[in-house]
Amino acid sequence: MSARAGKEGVRESATVVMRPSRQINVVLRHADTTGGSASTAEAAGSARTLPQTGPWADWQQELDRMVGLDNVKDLVYEIYALLQIGQLRSEAGLLAQAHVYHMIFKGNPGTGKTTVARLLAKLFQGMGLLAKGHLVEVERADLVGEYIGHTAQKTRDLVKKALGGVLFVDEAYSLARGGEKDFGKEAIDTLVKAMEDFKNQFVLILAGYTLEIEGFLLTNPGLPSRFPILMEFPDYTVDQLILIAEGMAKDRDYALLPQTLSKLRELLLQEKTESIYHFSNARFVRNVLERAIRNQAVRLLSLYPSGSPGRQELMSLRPEDVRDL
């Protein structure tokens, strides 16, 4: 299945890991997974007070609609706090140093990378860091040209389009696949230069599969230090995927019967353990759900060739509607 299926409307989950940097030092409080007691920092983080009004309340609502994302929610709040305190320091006549927010997103498809990037763009715009807060999503074909000099111009044009917002490069590792003579290297060099030429005027996010992104960063020794924030997006658990499926169905005015959820759970376990491709997480769930809706439509037309099913029948997705892709 395609690793670049649609990304919109996906509820997703992620784990965040920070890379040490002189520009930004956001320390996340991870949940204790060893069964021991939480650390003092973790306890303090869980007790933090969230603003009930103002811009943060709107961003919090968007976060709450997503499944999981515990560490990402901490990160977003800490960035908000950093920007807010920076404004208060300026008002108090104190030095408020500009930070660097370029990021690396690592993880399989369907794990929330684009959704989180879009949310961060809104946050940066709302806090005055970025003028527009829009997201420009590109891939290799958008950046790499067909002849010498073409790539640099295409890349510069896209950077200019992203000024005031976020430039999100999906499958960024593909830029380094062709080696030294490939035009992808020219795109990388142009992006690095743009980060200096347009400092603090846009945020660059490079995204892709975990292993491929790690290899990509090794192709240019200067790349890792330019991206002080590293987010790692793990695959969803089956329980999280079931929650996502129920949410997707509800948004479409459908309902998954208990037997249907059991069938879906079996399908998810099989896909996660047997697929030879990168598991596509929430995208896989969405594709299964959309096929189930088509199967339901065919089933209902055959059952009611000259009449109309009841409201409950129109909403219900049965086990026989759920099939492998």
N, C-alpha and C positions, 0 to 999 in steps of 0.2 A: 504494500500500500504506500501511497505517497507520503513522504516526510514533510511535504509542504501543503497539506490539505489546509482548508480555511482555519483561521485562528480566532475569529470573532466569537464572542459570547461564551467562551470556555471558562469554566471555573477551575482554578488550578492551584497547585501547591508547590512550595519550594523551601529549600534550606539555604541559609545565607552563611558564607564564610568570608571573613574580611582579610584582605591582604595588607600587611603593615605598610604604612606610607608616611612621609613627612607632611603630605598635604591634608590627609584626613585620618582620623583615628576613631572610627565608630566601633565600639565594643558591644557585641551582642551577648545576650544572656540566654544560653541554650538550656533547654529543659534537662533535668537529671535523668539519664537513661539507665543508670546502674542500680536503681532501687534505693540509693542512699538519700540522705536529706539534701535539700536544695541549698546552694551556696548563699551567702549573704547578698551578693550581687543579684542572684536570681530572685531572691525573696523581695529585694527592693524593686526589681523590675516588675514583678507581678502586682506590686502594691501601687504602682504609679497611677496618678489621677489623669484621666483623659478629659480634655475640654469638652463641655457639653454643647457649646455654641461656637459660632465662628467657622472659619474655613476648615479646620481640622475635623469638625463634626461631619462635613460632607464627605471627606476622604475616608473617614472611618466607616461610613455607611457602605461605600464601595468595597472596602476591605472585608466587611462583615458578610457580604454576599458571596464571598469566595470560600471554597472548601480548603481547610488547612491554612497554610501560609503563616504559621505562628512566628517564625523567625523573620520572615519578610515584613510582617506587621510591626515587629519590634524595630527593624531597620528603618522603615518608613517613618515611624514616630520619632526615632532618634535624629533622622535627617531634618524632620520638621522642627524638632527642639533646637538643633544646631542653628538652623536658619533664624528661628524666632529669637533665640538668645543673641545671635549676631546682630539682629536689628536693635534689640534693647541695649546692647553694648555701644552701638553707634549713637543711639539717642543719648547715652550717658557720657559721650565723649571719649569712649574707650576704643582701642584698636580692634577692628573686626576684620580679620584676615580672610581673603577669599580662598575657598577650598576648591579642590578638584573633584569632580563627581563622575568622571568617565568610568565605565563599568565593563566587566566581563560576565556574561551569563552562560552557564554550562548546564546541559541537561538534554534528555531525550525530547522529541516533539510532544506537544500537547501537555506540557508541564507548567505553563504559565508565563513564559518568558515575554511574549508580546503584551499580554495583559498587564503585567507588572511594569513594563516599560511605559505603556500608555498612562498608567496611574502616576508613575513618577514624573512624567512630563507635566501632568496637571499640577502636581505638588510643587514642582520647581517654578511653574508659572504663577501659581497662587501665592507663593512666598516671595516673588519678585526676583528670583534667580534668573529665570528665562522670560523673555519678552512675550513670546507667543504660546509656548507650551504645546506645540503640535508634535506629532510623531511622523517621521519620514522613514518608512521601512523599505530596505533595499536588499538585494542579493548580488552575487557575482556578476550576473549578466547586466545589471544596471550600472555597475562601476567600471567593468573592463571593456575596452574598445577593441577594434579589429586591426589597428595599425599604430605605429609609434606616435606617441603624443596624444592619441585619441583618448586613452584611459585617463590620463591626468586631467584632461579637460572635462570629461564626463564626471569624474569624481569631484572636481572642484565645483561643478554646477550643482551637484547634489548636496555638497556641504553648504553652499550658499542658500539652497532651498531649505535646509534644516536650521539655519541660523535663527536663534530665538527659541529653538525647540530641541528635540532629541533625534539623532540619526541612529537608526537601529539597523545594523548589518547582520542579517541572518545567514547562517552557515558560513561565517566569516573565514573559517579555515580553508574554504575552497579557493581563497585568494592566493594561497601559497602552494597549491597543488602542482603547478607547472614548473616549479624550480626558479632558478635565477633568471632565465630568459623569458619567462612567462610574463604577460602584461599584468597579471595579478599583483606581482611585486611592486609595480609602478603605482597601483591603487593603494597598497599599504603605505608606501612612502609618501604619497600625496595626503593620505589621511593623517599620518603622523605630523606632517608639516602644518596641516590645517589646525591641528590641536594647539600648535604654538601661535599660528597667525591669528586665530580667532579664539584665543583663550577666554574662557568664561562666557562665550557667546552661544555655545551649544554644548550638549552632552552627547558623547559618542558611546554607544553600547555595541559590543561585539558579542554575538551569540552563536551557539552551535552545540553539537554533541560533545560530551565531556572529554573523551580521549582525543578527538580530533582538535578541539580547542587547545588542549594542553600541548599537543604537537605543534600547532600553529604558533603559539607563543614562543616556542623555542627557535623559530625561524628568524626572529628579529630580537636580539638581546635587549633592545631598548623598549620593547612593547610592554612587558609585565609591569615595569615601574610607572608606566603612563596610565595604568588602570588600577587605581587604589582600592576599588570596590569589586569584590568577586562574589557572585551569587551562584550557588550550585543548586540546581533544581532536580531533586530525586524523583523517581517514578512514584506514582500514586500507589497506595495500598488498595486492595480490592474493596475494602469497606469505604474508602474515600471515593472510589470510582462508582460505587453503588449510589452514594449520596449525590454525586454529580449527575448520574443518569436520572435519578428522581427529580432533581432540580431542572434538568433540561426538559423532561417530559412535562412537568408542571408548567413551565414557561410556554409550552405549546398547547396547553389544555388537554394533555393526555395523562393517563394514570397507569402505572405498572402494577399489575396484580401481584400478590405474594408469590404465586407460582412462577410468574414471569421474572421476578427478581431472582429467584433460585436458579432459573435457567440462565439468566444473564451472569450470575456469579460463576456458574460452571464454565461459561464461555470465556469469561475474563481470566479465570485460573488457567485454562487451557492456552489462551493466547500469551499470557505472561511467561509461561514455562516452556512452550513449544515453538514460539515464533523465532525464525532465524534472523528476522529484521529487528531494528530498534523498535521497542514497544511504543506505540503512539499515544498511550494514556487516554486523556480526555477526548482526543480526536477519534480514537478507536470507539469510545463509548458513543460519541455523537454519530459516527457512521453506522454503528449497529442500530441505534435508535431510529435514524432516518430510514434505514432499510425496513425496520419493524413497522414503521408507519406506512410505508408503501405496501408491505405484506398485509397489514390490517385492512387497507383500502380494498385490495383485491379480494380478501376474504369476505368483507362485508357486502361487496357488490354481488358476490356469488350467493350469499345467504339471503339478500334482500334485492332481487333483480327488479322488482317493480314497486318496492316500498321504501320506507326510511327506517333505519335502525333507531332505537331509543338513544337518548342522550348518554346514558351510561355505556352503551355499546360503542358509541362513537368515540368515547374517551378511553376505553379500556384496551390496553395492549396485552394480548394473551401469550402464553409460552410458545405457541406455534408460530407467532409472528416474529419471534427472536431467532435469528439464524446467523451462522458464521458468515463473514464477508467473503 
